[in-house]
Amino acid sequence: MQVGTDDLKTPTILTGSIPSAADEAYTDLSVEDRQSIAKNFDTLDKDLASGAGLDDLKLPWLNGISGNSGTISEINSTAFTQTGCLGFKTTANTISGIKLYSGTACRDITQKFAVTALTVSDA
């Protein structure tokens, strides 16, 4: 709510970097789910070093705690050498159904991948 007004129609999500209850991707996929997705990218070191194409690669993921699972596909590594980030798509089988997400995973200071962005895609 803006100062000096009772306007409740103003959007409450002002940035994609701060999780919000109104963010559908954050509601469906927990921090642990995102960590399960990111662990798959840590296995690609040899492929990333060689510059091998990852477009056709499909990686399954499973969070044993939540029971959520999915398949990572369409891994885009074109910006990896400049940014340390990969673009990707993933399905997610959750209690709320099966959805397709677009995301970005980047290496952190320890050189491990972390999911930095995730949004619901139009299928």
N, C-alpha and C positions, 0 to 999 in steps of 0.2 A: 504494500500500500504506500502510495506517495505521501510525503509529509504535507499536511494541510488539506487533505482531501479524503473522501471516503470511497474513492474509485477502486472497487475490487476487481474490475475487468482487466486491469493491467496484468500482463503475463508475469508469473512468478519465477519462471526459468529465464534467467538473464545470461547464463553462460552454460555451455555444455561440459565444463570441467568440474562443476560442483554437482554431485548426484542429488536428485530431488525425487520426492515421492511421485511427482507428476511426470517424471521421465520414464516412459514405458520400458525402455531397454534396461534401465537400472532396476526397475521393479521386477522384471522377469528373470534377469540374470544377476546373481549376487556377486560379491567380490570373489568368493571361492570359485564360482563358475568362470569368471574372467581369468583367474589364476590357472584353472584347468585348461582353458583355451591357450593361454600364453605359454604354458609348458611345452606344447607341441612345437612352437616356433624355436625353442631352444635346441631342438633336435636337428635343425636345418643348417647348422654351422658349415658343414662340408659343401652343401649345395650353394649356400650364400657366398662362400669363399671362391667357389669355382665359377660363379656367375650363371649356374644352370637355371634354366627356365622352371618356374614353379607353378605356372598357370594351370597345368593339368593335374597337379598334386592334390590329393584329398586326404585329410587327416581327421580321424575320428577323435572326439574328446568325451570324457565322462567325469562327472563330479560324483564320486561315491557317497558323499554326505547328503547332497540334495537330491540325487537321482537324476539330475538334468544331464542331457547328452546332446550331441550334435555332430556335424561334419563341417570342417573348415575346407573351403575351396576358393578358387579364383584368387590365389595369393599373388599380389602384385609387388614385385621387388625392384621396380625401375628406380625408385628414389632411395633405395637402401644405402647405397654408397655415400650419398650426400647427407642423409638424415638419420640413418640407423632405424628407419621405420618401414613397415610392410603394411600394405592395404590387403584386406581380405573380406570374404563373405563367410558366414557360418549359419547353419541351421541350428535351432535349439528346440529340443523336445522338453517342454516344461509342463507343469501342472495346468498352466493356462493355454496349452496347445503347442502347435508347431509353428514357428515363425522363422523368417529369414532376416538376418542382420548384416549390416555393413560395418566394418570396423577398421581400426588402425592399431597396430602393436609396435611399440618402440623399445629399444634397448635402454635400460636404466644405467646408472653409474657402475653397477656390478656386472654389466654386459648380459643380464638376463632380460628376456622380453616381458613386457607388461602391456595389457590392453589399455590404450589411452583414450580411445573413442569407440563407441558402439551405438548404432542407431537402427531402428526397425526399417527394413527395406520394403519397398513395394514389390511383391512377387509377380 
